[in-house]
Amino acid sequence: MKIFSVFCIIIGTIGAAITASHIPPLWLEFGLFLIIISIGIYLNRKNASEKYLAKSNNVNPLIEFEILINDQIDQLTGFIKNEDVMNSLLDNYKIEHLYNQIDYLKVALINQLGMGKYIAIISPCARAERLLYRGYSSATDGYYEEAKQSLTQSLVFFKMTNEEINKIKEV
């Protein structure tokens, strides 16, 4: 199914590009290729959603998200206390995968909490994540003070995220 969906996306994109570049554009064929792309995207998303639902039947996404946030708070606290911010930050492999882990929980969190509560917890988390990556980038470029400042600000927003999670859990 995954291969077929990717195949549809590729064929649809190539076909749409060819028909759109024709003078005059071949609008009927272009529309058909857009439909093929849409089918590929739908199948790809459906496949990913089914995989997640099969795996997450026994997992509470809010608890998983809370564990992920608490792990980031612990790591950032350690990075900030450490004088060698660059090495401790750059040696950490988990930072690169934070976005993927959060994105993996997204659908289940929305289904569990509803859009309003999801936005309440994801807004400060998104800000924290951006600051974390800014700190990572600064450390990579050798701007250690800027990295430490970004990590400190990121820690504040991760703590805000944790507070929002606790508010939701109390209700």
N, C-alpha and C positions, 0 to 999 in steps of 0.2 A: 504494500500500500504506500509506504514511504517513497519508494523508488518511482512508482507511478505518479505520485503527486509532484515530485520534483521534475519528472519528465514533462508533465503537463505545463508546469511553470516555465521551463526552459523553451519548449516548443512554442508555447503561447507568446512568450516574449520575443523570440526570434521572428515568428510569423507576424506579430503585430508591428515590429520594427520594419520588416520588409514591405508590408502592405501600406504602412503609413508613409514610407519614403517614396512610394510610387507616385508619379505625377500623371494625372490627378490621383489622390489617395483612393485606395480601394476600400471604401467605408464598410461594405458588407463583410468582406473578409476580415477587416480590422476588428470589427465587432465580434466576429466568431472567435478570433484569437484571444480577445479580451475575456470572452466567456470561458475559454480553455484555461487561461491564467486563473480566473476566479475559481474554477473547479479544482485546480491544483492547490491553490491557497486553502480552500475549504477542506480538502482532504488532508492536507498537511496539519492544519490546526485541529481537525477532528482526531487524527491519529495521536497527536501530542496530548490532547485532552483526555482521551481514553487511557493512555498510558499513565497519566497522572492520577486519574480516578481509580484505576486498578491498584496503584501503589498506595494511595492516600486513604483508602477505606478505613484503615485502623489507626490513622494519625489525626490528631487535632491540629489544624494548621495554625491556630493562634498560639498554641504551646510551642510548636516548632519555630514560629516567627520570634516568639519571646526568647527562646534558647539562642537563636541566631543573634538577636540584638544584645543579649547579655554576654555572649561570647565576644562580640565586637567591643563592648564596654570594657571587658577585662583586658582584651588585647591592647586597646588604645591607652588604657591606664598604664599598662606596662611600658608601652612605647614612650609615653610622655615622661615617665619617671627615669627611663633609660637615657643616659647622656649621649649614647651613640645611636641617635634616632635613625640615621640613614641605614646602617647595617641591620638593625632590628626590624625596621619597616621593610626594607628590600628583601630580606631573607624570608619574609612571611609569605607563604604561598596562598593563604586563605583570602587575602584581600582581592585578588583577581577574580575570585569566584563568588563574591558577595552578591553582585548583581544577578547572576544566574540563579543563586539560591532563593533570593527574594522573588524573582520573576517566576520561579517554579511554584511558589506558594500563592501567587497572586489570585488565580481563579478560585482556589479553595477558600482563601480569606474573604473574597467578595461574596461567595456563596454563604459562608458562615456568618459574616458580620453585617452584610448589606453595604451598599456603596458609601453611605455617610460615615459609618464607623471605620471602614477601610481607609477612606481619605484622611480621617483623623489620625490614624497611625502611620500611614505611608508618607504624608507630607513632611513631618520632621525627619523621617527616615531617609527620604530622598535627599533632603538638604544635607543630612549627615554623610550620606554616601558620596555626594558631590565633593564635600569638603575632605573626606577621606582620600578620594582619588586625587584631589588637588594636592594634598599633602604627600601622597605617594609620588606624584609627578615632580613636586618640588624637591623631594629627597633624591629622586633619580637625577635631577639636574644639578644637584649640589647646593641648593638653597635650604640649608638645614633649619634656620630660624623660621622661615616661612612654612616649612614642613611642620615644625612643631606647633606653630600658631594654627595652622589648618587642622591638625590632629586634635588640638585642644578644643577648637570650635566644633569639630565633628563629634567629639565626646559629649559636648553639651546637648547636641541635637539627638544623639543616640539615647541619652538619658531622658530627654523629652519624649522620645518614642516609647521608652519603657514606661514612663508615667502614663501615657495615653493607653497603653496595653493594660496597665493596672486599673485604670478607670473603667475600661470596658469589661474587665473580668469581675469588678465589683458589682456591676449591674445585673 
